[in-house]
Amino acid sequence: MRRAARKRTTRQLEQVFNALQSDHTHPFAHEIYQRVHKKLPRISLATVYRNLHSLVDEGKISTLRLDAQGARFDPETSQHDHFVCERCGRVVDLFLREARPVDLSSLAKQGYVVTTHTVTVHGMCQVCAARRRTSRSQRPTARRRPKNGPRPGKKDGVK
């Protein structure tokens, strides 16, 4: 009988996991590398990637692919969705309470086997929306020139 291969916990793996564990910003691998590199200056980006993939394979973290920028990593492994701000790029975990009925029966008819699905909502986060409201309310009101009055930049009586 063959024994299951036991994964060795290394300092690098531990530091990569710790760097991500308390971070719910869904960082990219290079951002995780920068954090870990401060504690382990000899670690390479390739080692960080290898350890991230090991953590994903073990189910300790998940990979999130939202756009062409590359994979982000998420310490939240429970079933959840995401909100992506189109202005600042912030990604927020969504735990929607109500069941969201999605009709995937047409996929089954075409031969697909769906095991899970997620929803990604795009829009403006609370911070960006508040900044937008503030900047709009602080804009000066446009002054209109009176009809038949002088045009701005023109001397009176000169056309």
N, C-alpha and C positions, 0 to 999 in steps of 0.2 A: 504494500500500500504506500502510495506516495504522499509525503507531507506537503501541505500547502506552504508555498514560499512565504517566509515571514519578512515583512519590510522592516528594515533597520531605521530607527529614528536617529537622524543626524542633527548636529547643531544647525546646519543650514536649513534643513526641513523645518525644524522647530522655530527658527527665526522667521522664515517665510510665513509659516502658519500664524505666528504671533503678530507679524506686521499686518496681516489681513484680518485677523480675528476681531479686532475692535474697530475696524474701518468699514463703514457702510456706504462709502462713496463709490463703490464699484471701481476700484483703481485698475489701471493697465499694469502689465507686467513690469514695465520700466519704472513706474512709480513705486511699486513694491521693491524693486531692485534698489532704488535710491535709499529707501528706508533701511533695508537690510544691510546695505553696503556701509552704512555708518557704524553698525555694530560688528560686521564681519568684512573688513576692507578687502580681503582677498577673494571674496565670492565673485563669481562671474554672472553675467546676465543669463548665460546658457544654463547655469546651475539653478538659478531662480526659476526659469521656465520649466526645467525638468522637475523641480520640486512642486511647482504649481500643478503640473499635469499629474503628478503622483497623488497630490491632495484631492484633485478632481476624481481620479480613478478610485480613491478610497471613499469618496462620498463626503469628505469633510468640507469641501467648498464646491461652488458651481461656476461654470463658465457662462458668460453672458455676451452674446454677439448682437449688437444693436445696429451697427453701421460698418462702413468700410475701414474705420479707424483701427479695428482689431478687437481682440477679445478683452473683456473686462472680467474681473474675478469678484465673486460674491460669497461672503461668509455665511449668508442665509441660505440654508439648503432645503427649507420647507417650501411647499408649493406656494408661489406668490407671483405677482405681476410687477410691472415697472412703469414708472412715469419718467419720461425724458424731456427735459427743458430744451426747447429749440433755440433759446438765446444763450444760455451759459453752459449747456451740456450736462448739467446735474442729472443724476439718475437716482430715483427714490424708489424704495420698495413699497409696493401696494399690497395690502392684505384686504381684498374686497370681501365684504361680509356676505353679500347675497350671491347665490349661485348664478353664474352667467351662462345661460343656455346658449350653446353654439351648436348649430346643426352641421355635423361633420359626416352625415350619412352619405353624401355624394362622394366623399373620398373613399369610404368603404366600398361603395358600388364600383369604383374605379380600381379597386384592388389594394388600396393603401391600408395599413394597419396603424391607427393612431393610438399612441400610448399615453400621451399627455399633450396639453397645449397651454400656452401662456398668452397674455394680452399685454401689449406695450402701448401705452397711451402717450401721445406727444402733445406738447403745448408749452405753456409758460409756467415756471415754478412760482411759488408764493413770493419769493424775494424779487425776481425779475418783474412780476406783475405789479408789485408794490412800487418798485422803482419807476416803472412805466407810468403808473397813476400819478406819482409824485412829480415826475418831469412834465407831464401834461398839465398839471394844475399850476406849475410854476412858470409856464410859458407866458411871455407878455402878450397881451391882446394886440392884434394888428390894428394899426391906426389907419383909418381911411381918409384920403384927402377929399376935401369938399369938391362937389362938381364945380367946374369952371375955375377952380382955384389953381394956384401955381403947382407945377409938377416938382417933385423933389429933385434937387440938383440943378434946377433951372432958375435963373434970376427973374425977378418979377418983370413982366412985360417983354421978355426976350423969348422968342420961339425957336 
